[in-house]
Amino acid sequence: MSITFDSWLDLVAAFLLVFGTSLSAVAGLGLLRFPDVLSRMHAATKPQVLGLLLALAGLGLAVGSWVVVPVLLVAWLMQLITAPVSAHMVGRATYRSHHLNPKRIAVDDLAKVVREQDRREAEKDRNPPVG
């Protein structure tokens, strides 16, 4: 019995689909299991983007047509662009609203910047521009 090229492509596609969807499932599980927003944010972005790439690559191999490649590439690029931006915005909102457990942060590089910004805003409120 000889394994043909199409059989190999089907095996690789199946592996990529299973591994990619497994990574996305692990990301979803991390959202449920992790204790704080920063950990959940990490779980939502890191394995999910790679999982989507692998699943889309598997889908492209399973379909076996070059016509779907641009659509799959655009879908992955949009996820690659929006996932870090949304995670950054969630992280900033969480930090600014004080919904973080300070014991879980080893180094807080943002505290000095936020204090300075708060000081500037308070000073601007006390001394409105004349005009």
C-alpha positions, -999 to +999 in steps of 0.1 A: +000+000+000+014+033-011+006+067+005-001+093-021+007+130-020-030+138-015-030+114+015-001+132+030-017+166+024-049+153+041-028+141+071-010+174+074-042+193+071-059+172+098-029+176+121-029+214+116-067+216+121-066+196+153-036+213+168-048+248+159-083+242+173-067+227+204-047+258+210-078+279+206-096+257+230-067+260+255-070+298+251-107+296+260-100+274+290-074+299+302-100+326+301-120+305+326-092+293+348-068+321+352-073+343+383-069+379+371-074+401+340-037+402+330-034+364+330-067+360+311-056+387+286-024+367+279-044+335+275-068+351+251-042+364+227-011+343+226-023+307+219-054+319+201-035+338+173-012+308+167-041+284+169-060+304+143-029+304+120-026+267+122-063+261+117-064+284+087-033+267+072-050+233+077-082+246+061-062+259+032-046+225+027-079+207+031-096+228+005-067+224-019-072+256-039-051+287-041-083+308-044-090+306-007-054+316+004-059+354+002-092+352+022-075+330+049-045+353+049-066+384+054-086+367+082-053+358+100-038+392+095-068+409+109-066+387+140-029+393+142-035+431+142-066+433+164-057+408+192-026+427+206-044+461+203-075+449+221-054+432+248-034+464+252-066+484+256-081+459+281-048+460+301-047+497+303-084+500+313-079+474+340-048+491+353-064+526+353-095+514+370-074+497+398-088+462+392-054+446+395-040+426+425-007+444+433+007+412+448+006+396+413+027+423+397+064+418+401+075+451+385+051+480+380+068+501+353+036+519+345+029+534+380+053+563+376+039+573+343+003+571+355+010+591+386+027+618+364-003+619+340-027+621+369-007+650+384-008+668+350-045+664+346-052+676+382-030+707+376-048+714+343-081+712+361-069+736+388-055+761+363-077+761+331-062+778+301-071+814+296-087+821+263 
